[in-house]
């Protein structure tokens, strides 16, 4: 009887650990508020916020300045399991951003394929 209880407890524990190990992907992962740092732009390093909302299996959202004021709506959103690309307007220019999942709360990427980007999920 004692062995059976130990075995059942072990199976239950493995099930709980496995459920916690499964990670989000696609729209589930990218939905939320992200703080993104663009490195080495002509005006120096710059930070922006991106508020991304899940819409069915896709993402919609806005670009914001660091105070939370809206700069632009996101357009041309392309979403893959671990990658999102979108365009937005900043300082009168249409720019694109590619972000790739690094871990549960961090992304790396590229602004206009010229400037490195690092992002962190805001909670």
LUMVEXKOL-231584 format. One line per 3 residues: number of its first residue (from 0); their letters; for each residue x, y, z of N, C-alpha, C. Coordinates in Angstrom, 3 decimals, always signed. Layout:
NUM	a	X,Y,Z,X,Y,Z,X,Y,Z | ...
//
This chain:
0	xxx	+0.820,-1.187,+0.000,+0.000,+0.000,+0.000,+0.866,+1.254,+0.000 | +1.952,+1.212,+0.789,+2.842,+2.351,+0.893,+3.554,+2.589,-0.454 | +3.958,+1.497,-1.142,+4.607,+1.619,-2.449,+3.661,+2.243,-3.473
3	xxx	+2.400,+1.842,-3.443,+1.416,+2.383,-4.371,+1.243,+3.883,-4.170 | +1.188,+4.323,-2.938,+1.044,+5.753,-2.640,+2.264,+6.531,-3.125 | +3.444,+5.980,-2.956,+4.680,+6.632,-3.405,+4.696,+6.723,-4.927
6	xxx	+4.321,+5.659,-5.594,+4.296,+5.642,-7.061,+3.280,+6.661,-7.582 | +2.092,+6.668,-7.017,+1.071,+7.632,-7.453,+1.508,+9.071,-7.200 | +2.152,+9.317,-6.080,+2.666,+10.657,-5.784,+3.734,+11.048,-6.802
9	xxx	+4.600,+10.128,-7.148,+5.642,+10.389,-8.147,+5.055,+10.714,-9.504 | +4.043,+9.963,-9.923,+3.386,+10.209,-11.208,+2.718,+11.577,-11.213 | +2.045,+11.911,-10.129,+1.389,+13.213,-10.009,+2.415,+14.341,-10.071
12	xxx	+3.533,+14.183,-9.394,+4.589,+15.189,-9.387,+5.171,+15.372,-10.786 | +5.400,+14.296,-11.499,+5.909,+14.400,-12.874,+4.908,+15.121,-13.779 | +3.643,+14.849,-13.609,+2.613,+15.532,-14.395,+2.596,+17.028,-14.138
15	xxx	+2.729,+17.424,-12.887,+2.748,+18.847,-12.530,+3.992,+19.515,-13.111 | +5.141,+18.884,-12.997,+6.374,+19.445,-13.534,+6.314,+19.572,-15.052 | +5.748,+18.587,-15.723,+5.637,+18.626,-17.172,+4.701,+19.749,-17.616
18	xxx	+3.615,+19.961,-16.913,+2.678,+21.032,-17.266,+3.332,+22.390,-17.102 | +4.170,+22.563,-16.093,+4.863,+23.824,-15.885,+5.975,+24.053,-16.898 | +6.512,+22.981,-17.460,+7.615,+23.098,-18.409,+7.137,+23.504,-19.795
21	xxx	+5.860,+23.294,-20.105,+5.347,+23.678,-21.407,+5.293,+25.196,-21.482 | +5.833,+25.744,-22.552,+5.886,+27.194,-22.670,+4.948,+27.679,-23.761 | +4.631,+28.954,-23.674,+3.743,+29.581,-24.639,+4.486,+29.798,-25.948
24	xxx	+3.717,+29.910,-27.030,+4.293,+30.194,-28.344,+3.339,+31.093,-29.109 | +3.839,+31.715,-30.140,+3.017,+32.542,-31.013,+2.351,+33.687,-30.283 | +1.076,+33.901,-30.586,+0.325,+35.019,-30.006,+0.248,+34.916,-28.485
27	xxx	+0.167,+33.699,-27.956,+0.130,+33.524,-26.502,+1.394,+34.075,-25.852 | +2.526,+33.866,-26.492,+3.793,+34.330,-25.926,+3.953,+35.852,-26.049 | +3.686,+36.396,-27.225,+3.983,+37.807,-27.473,+2.948,+38.776,-26.907
30	xxx	+1.767,+38.307,-26.566,+0.748,+39.201,-26.004,+1.241,+39.794,-24.693 | +1.074,+41.095,-24.534,+1.485,+41.777,-23.317,+2.174,+43.094,-23.621 | +2.795,+43.642,-22.604,+3.502,+44.912,-22.744,+5.000,+44.641,-22.740
33	xxx	+5.695,+45.156,-23.754,+7.121,+44.931,-23.922,+7.873,+46.259,-23.923 | +8.958,+46.310,-23.210,+9.875,+47.449,-23.235,+11.058,+47.035,-24.107 | +11.281,+47.774,-25.200,+12.315,+47.395,-26.155,+13.354,+48.511,-26.267
36	xxx	+14.622,+48.133,-26.164,+15.746,+49.058,-26.293,+16.376,+48.866,-27.665 | +16.487,+49.959,-28.425,+17.151,+49.944,-29.725,+18.547,+50.520,-29.525 | +19.562,+49.757,-29.913,+20.951,+50.154,-29.649,+21.600,+50.760,-30.891
39	xxx	+22.310,+51.879,-30.675,+23.143,+52.457,-31.729,+22.407,+53.198,-32.817 | +21.229,+53.728,-32.549,+20.532,+54.525,-33.556,+21.272,+55.849,-33.733 | +21.019,+56.594,-34.811,+21.700,+57.879,-35.009,+21.513,+58.855,-33.834
42	xxx	+20.423,+58.720,-33.094,+20.181,+59.571,-31.929,+20.576,+58.882,-30.622 | +21.380,+57.848,-30.708,+21.787,+57.097,-29.524,+20.814,+55.964,-29.247 | +20.983,+55.310,-28.111,+20.074,+54.230,-27.724,+18.693,+54.816,-27.445
45	xxx	+17.665,+54.090,-27.845,+16.293,+54.564,-27.657,+15.433,+53.429,-27.120 | +14.462,+53.795,-26.302,+13.557,+52.804,-25.725,+12.128,+53.138,-26.130 | +11.364,+52.093,-26.448,+9.941,+52.233,-26.749,+9.178,+51.109,-26.067
48	xxx	+7.901,+51.331,-25.888,+7.010,+50.313,-25.344,+6.104,+49.820,-26.456 | +5.783,+48.548,-26.423,+4.856,+47.955,-27.384,+3.791,+47.204,-26.613 | +2.555,+47.605,-26.803,+1.421,+46.955,-26.168,+0.798,+46.036,-27.210
51	xxx	+0.959,+44.728,-27.012,+0.513,+43.724,-27.980,-0.664,+42.954,-27.409 | -1.754,+42.920,-28.187,-2.966,+42.214,-27.763,-3.233,+41.057,-28.700 | -3.585,+39.931,-28.107,-3.922,+38.752,-28.904,-5.297,+38.936,-29.524
54	xxx	-5.379,+38.763,-30.823,-6.634,+38.799,-31.579,-6.743,+37.485,-32.338 | -7.541,+36.546,-31.800,-7.620,+35.185,-32.332,-6.228,+34.575,-32.309 | -5.665,+34.223,-33.468,-4.319,+33.640,-33.508,-3.279,+34.656,-33.953
57	xxx	-3.627,+35.933,-33.946,-2.717,+36.974,-34.385,-2.515,+38.001,-33.276 | -1.818,+39.062,-33.613,-1.505,+40.123,-32.666,-1.868,+41.467,-33.295 | -2.411,+42.349,-32.489,-2.626,+43.750,-32.862,-2.026,+44.567,-31.731
60	xxx	-1.719,+45.827,-32.003,-1.162,+46.610,-30.919,-0.741,+47.996,-31.323 | -0.059,+48.649,-30.379,+0.398,+50.014,-30.581,+1.835,+50.153,-30.084 | +2.537,+51.122,-30.668,+3.847,+51.536,-30.193,+3.629,+52.752,-29.305
63	xxx	+4.346,+52.806,-28.191,+4.217,+53.904,-27.240,+5.591,+54.448,-26.889 | +5.618,+55.730,-26.463,+6.866,+56.250,-25.928,+7.006,+55.759,-24.483 | +8.073,+56.141,-23.823,+8.327,+55.617,-22.479,+7.349,+56.127,-21.430
66	xxx	+6.552,+57.164,-21.768,+5.532,+57.645,-20.836,+4.211,+56.922,-21.034 | +4.121,+56.100,-22.086,+2.895,+55.375,-22.377,+2.002,+56.069,-23.393 | +2.458,+57.206,-23.944,+1.672,+57.903,-24.972,+1.791,+57.144,-26.296
69	xxx	+0.660,+56.966,-26.980,+0.655,+56.222,-28.233,+1.376,+56.993,-29.331 | +2.259,+56.295,-30.034,+2.981,+56.862,-31.168,+2.347,+56.411,-32.474 | +2.034,+55.109,-32.548,+1.548,+54.551,-33.805,+0.876,+53.209,-33.565
72	xxx	-0.038,+52.869,-34.425,-0.610,+51.522,-34.432,+0.337,+50.612,-35.207 | +0.347,+49.328,-34.875,+1.185,+48.359,-35.575,+0.494,+47.914,-36.852 | +1.279,+47.726,-37.909,+0.751,+47.243,-39.186,+1.622,+46.085,-39.665
75	xxx	+1.146,+45.403,-40.682,+1.904,+44.322,-41.329,+2.457,+43.314,-40.329 | +1.637,+42.874,-39.408,+2.077,+41.944,-38.371,+2.198,+40.532,-38.943 | +3.368,+39.930,-38.756,+3.624,+38.546,-39.147,+4.060,+37.804,-37.895
78	xxx	+3.406,+36.690,-37.622,+3.637,+35.971,-36.378,+3.995,+34.526,-36.670 | +5.088,+34.076,-36.042,+5.487,+32.672,-36.075,+5.587,+32.208,-34.636 | +5.909,+30.942,-34.413,+5.973,+30.412,-33.052,+6.856,+31.244,-32.133
81	xxx	+8.067,+31.527,-32.541,+9.029,+32.220,-31.695,+9.492,+33.551,-32.273 | +8.702,+34.116,-33.182,+9.132,+35.315,-33.873,+7.923,+36.164,-34.247 | +8.078,+37.480,-34.133,+7.054,+38.406,-34.571,+7.728,+39.541,-35.330
84	xxx	+7.114,+39.965,-36.408,+7.596,+41.107,-37.180,+6.415,+42.041,-37.392 | +6.652,+43.345,-37.308,+5.604,+44.314,-37.559,+6.213,+45.651,-37.946 | +5.380,+46.512,-38.489,+5.789,+47.859,-38.862,+5.031,+48.858,-38.013
87	xxx	+5.598,+50.040,-37.893,+4.943,+51.147,-37.205,+5.588,+52.437,-37.701 | +4.962,+53.569,-37.416,+5.478,+54.863,-37.842,+6.124,+55.557,-36.649 | +7.364,+56.037,-36.849,+8.081,+56.761,-35.800,+8.792,+57.943,-36.446
90	xxx	+8.585,+59.118,-35.915,+9.186,+60.347,-36.414,+8.969,+60.523,-37.911 | +7.786,+60.148,-38.376,+7.420,+60.320,-39.779,+7.920,+59.233,-40.712 | +8.595,+58.236,-40.196,+9.123,+57.157,-41.024,+8.416,+55.853,-40.696
93	xxx	+8.161,+55.057,-41.735,+7.614,+53.723,-41.537,+8.792,+52.783,-41.298 | +8.840,+52.167,-40.123,+9.951,+51.284,-39.762,+9.413,+49.901,-39.420 | +10.294,+48.908,-39.511,+9.871,+47.551,-39.169,+10.760,+47.002,-38.066
96	xxx	+10.190,+46.117,-37.298,+10.868,+45.511,-36.159,+10.650,+44.006,-36.194 | +11.717,+43.265,-35.989,+11.660,+41.816,-35.879,+12.122,+41.453,-34.477 | +11.305,+40.689,-33.765,+11.639,+40.236,-32.417,+11.602,+38.712,-32.371
99	xxx	+12.609,+38.129,-31.739,+12.720,+36.685,-31.595,+12.794,+36.334,-30.119 | +12.052,+35.343,-29.738,+12.020,+34.894,-28.342,+13.407,+34.464,-27.877 | +13.807,+34.956,-26.706,+15.069,+34.548,-26.085,+14.780,+33.599,-24.931
102	xxx	+13.850,+33.990,-24.057,+13.365,+33.135,-22.972,+11.952,+33.594,-22.629 | +11.424,+33.178,-21.513,+10.019,+33.468,-21.186,+9.683,+34.960,-21.165 | +10.618,+35.816,-20.777,+10.318,+37.237,-20.628,+11.265,+38.155,-21.392
105	xxx	+12.060,+37.614,-22.324,+13.017,+38.434,-23.054,+13.010,+38.090,-24.541 | +13.226,+39.127,-25.357,+13.332,+38.964,-26.803,+14.568,+39.710,-27.292 | +15.061,+39.301,-28.447,+16.111,+40.031,-29.136,+15.615,+40.276,-30.550
108	xxx	+16.254,+41.205,-31.243,+15.783,+41.438,-32.589,+16.548,+42.518,-33.310 | +15.859,+43.073,-34.315,+16.492,+44.033,-35.194,+15.462,+45.060,-35.659 | +15.841,+46.322,-35.592,+15.030,+47.418,-36.119,+15.579,+47.763,-37.493
111	xxx	+14.761,+47.628,-38.519,+15.135,+47.932,-39.902,+16.356,+47.129,-40.378 | +16.610,+45.979,-39.770,+17.780,+45.152,-40.087,+19.089,+45.921,-39.933 | +19.069,+47.009,-39.126,+20.273,+47.818,-38.939,+20.662,+47.992,-37.478
114	xxx	+19.685,+47.998,-36.587,+19.944,+48.301,-35.186,+19.484,+47.143,-34.310 | +20.338,+46.726,-33.392,+20.002,+45.636,-32.480,+18.907,+46.084,-31.515 | +18.051,+45.147,-31.169,+16.958,+45.415,-30.230,+16.971,+44.346,-29.140
117	xxx	+16.699,+44.778,-27.921,+16.548,+43.871,-26.787,+15.274,+44.266,-26.061 | +14.429,+43.291,-25.780,+13.163,+43.587,-25.125,+12.925,+42.753,-23.891 | +12.105,+43.321,-23.025,+11.741,+42.643,-21.783,+10.248,+42.835,-21.543
120	xxx	+9.601,+41.734,-21.151,+8.172,+41.791,-20.838,+7.961,+42.614,-19.571 | +7.010,+43.536,-19.616,+6.628,+44.298,-18.440,+5.486,+43.580,-17.756 | +5.578,+43.444,-16.455,+4.525,+42.716,-15.716,+3.723,+43.661,-14.885
//
